[in-house]
Amino acid sequence: MPKPGGILLLALDVVMACSSGAPPPGTIPTVDDALRMLDRAVNLARARDFEGLCSLGDGNCRRHLEMAGRDAIPPDPPTVVGTRTMPTTTTAGDQLHMGGIVLVVCGIDANGEHYDSEMLVFHGGSGLEVINPIYWGRTRIGDSANPVTAETFPPVTC
């Protein structure tokens, strides 16, 4: 039989998790939530706030920024040409792979070059986070069901 204090701590943990206001990790955001995060990324990029942009959550952000170019920030917001839901999955060992909303975007960067890329918006536990906030790059979001290949992700035109 559990100790009474243990039950209280468990109940307190549940209450605190429910009162934090943030959905649990792996919860799929709405498309509107994802679009708001894209707007936030666009505003940060236009302000050249690369620290703020990379703080949206992607550990590869600085590398993607260097590849896409700090001087290539598009003058216009990207066109969202599609969305898809990537489910949250759990693999052996209970490793959680965050699902979310993938935004497929395209446009013309500051160098006059066409870009098309994808951004994943997901709930990381403390709020919304982004994989690939460098939307003017050429990054695709894949998973085990949708590996990144030319056949599964053909070029997009705006």
N, C-alpha and C positions, 0 to 999 in steps of 0.2 A: 504494500500500500504506500503511495507517495506521501512524503511529508507535507503537512499543511503549508509550510513556507514555499515549497516547490510549486504547489498549485498556484499560489498567489503570484510568484514570479512569472509563471507561464501566462497567467491571465493578464498580468501587467505588460508582458511583451506583446501579447495580442492587441491589447488596447492601444499601446504606443504605436504599433505598426499600422493600425487602422486609423489613428488620429493624425498621422504624419501628413496626410493629404496626398501623398504620392502613391500611384498604383504600384503594386509589387513588380519586381523585375520580371521581364518576360511578357507583361501585359501589352497587348497590341494597341498602339495609339490610334486615334482617328486620322483620316486623311486631312481634315482641317488642322489637327495638331501638327502633322508633318509639314503642311504648307506654311504654317506659322514659323516653324523652325527653319524652313528654307528662306523665308523673308528675313529672319534674324541673321542667317548666314550671309545673305546678300547685303544687308545693311552693314554688317561688320566688315565684309570684304571691301565695300565701297569706301568705308572709313579707314581702310588699310589697318584695321585693328586685328592683326594676325594672331596676337596672343588670345584675344577674345574669341576669334574664329576657331582656333585650335582647342580652346577650352570647352567647346561644345561636345567634346568627348572622344575623338578619334586619335588613337595612339600613333597612327601613321600620318597624321596631318602635316607635319613639317616636311616630310619626304614628298608627299603629294603636292604641297605648296611649291617646293623647289622644282618639281617636274612640270607643273602647270604654268608656273611663272608668276611672280609677284606683280610684274608689270603687265600681265595679260588679263587682269580683272575686267570682265565684260562691262561695257558702258550701260547695257540694258539688263534687266533681270532675265533669268532663263525662262524658256517656255517649258511648261510641264506638259509632256506629250503622253504620259501614261503613269499609272500607279499599279502596284501589286502588293499583296500581303504575303510576307514571309513568316511562316509559323514559327513559334518558339518550340524548340525541340530539346529533349534530354537524351544524352547518350549514356553508354555504359559508364558506370562510376558516378552517375548523377551529375554530369557536367552539363550545365545549361547553356544552350546556344540561343542568344536573344533573337527573337523575331520582331517584326515591326512592319512599317509601311515603307516600301521602296518607291521613291519618286524618280521617274525617268525624265531627264531634262536635256535641253539642247539650246544652242544659241551661237552667237559670234563673239569671240573674245576681243580684247583691245588691240590685238595684232591683226584682226580681220580673219582669223582662222575659225572654222566651224568646230564646235565641240559638242559631244553628247556624252553624258555620264549619268550615274545613278547615285542617289543618297538614301541611306537607310536611317529612319528615325525610329527609336525604340525607347521603352521605359527601362532605365538602368537602376531603378530603385530609389534614387533621390530626385528624379525628374526626367525630362526628356533628354536623350543624348543622340548624337549623330555619328554615323560612319560615313566618311567622305564629305566633310563640309566644304571642300575645295571643288565646288560644283562645276567649274570651268575646265576641269581636268578631263581625263579620258578613263575614269574608273568605273568599273562595273561591279555590282554586288552579286555574288554567287553563293550558293549553298550546296549541300549534297544533292538536292533535287534539281538544282539549276546550276551546274558548273559553268564557269565563264569560258565560253568558246565563241567563235565567230558565228556558228550556227544558232546557238541559243540566244545570242545578243547581237543581232545584226545592227549596222549603223542606223542611227535615227536622223531624220531630216526635219528641220523646222519649217 
